[in-house]
């Protein structure tokens, strides 16, 4: 299992265009979870076909921001 790295949404803002569609692998790398876990997260998906989904970059940023804890 790889090292998990949570990055703030502000740091990631310029990574991709807001409407860019990401693969499960890209989402996993950004969020810091394994590929299987990406499908279990509550990030909205766009179904491309019966076996293919994508995540909108803006939705991933929103998901990260909603889970940020202030300490």
N, C-alpha and C positions, 0 to 999 in steps of 0.2 A: 504494500500500500504506500502511495506517495505521500509526501508532506502536504498538508493542507495550508493554503495561504489565502486568507480573507483580505480583500483589498476594498477600500472605500469606493463608493460609486463615483465620487468626485475624481479620483485618480483614473478611473476607467472611462470617463466621459468621452474623450477623444479617440477611443479605441476603434470604434466602427460608427458608421452612420446610424441614426436612430432607427431607421426602417430596415437595416441590414438583418438578414435572416441567418441565424447561427445553427450549426449542427450540435448534436448532443456532446460531441467531443470538445467543441469550443466552449459550450456552457459549463461542462465539467471542469475544464481548466480554469475558467474565470471564477467559478463558485468554490472550487477546491474540494469536489466530491468525486467519487468514481462514476463511471459511465452509467451503470445501472441505477444509481441513486438519482440522476438527473430526471429520469422518467417518473420518479415518485414525488418530486418537488411540486409545489403549487404554482409554478410559473406557467402562464397561459401558453398554449402551443398553437401552431398553425399546421393543420394536416395537409401535406402535399399530396399524399396518396395513401392507400390502405396500409402501407408499411413504412411510411416516411413522414416525420414531423420536423418542424423547425421552430426556433424560438426567436422572437423579435428582440433585438438588442435593447430597445427601450424598455420592454417588459422585464428583461433580466436586471437592468439597472434599477427599475422600480422595486423589484422583488428584494434586491440587496438593500436598498434604502429603507424599506419597511422593516427589515430585520435588524437594522443597526441599533446597538445598545449604547447609550451614553453612560460613561462611567466617571 
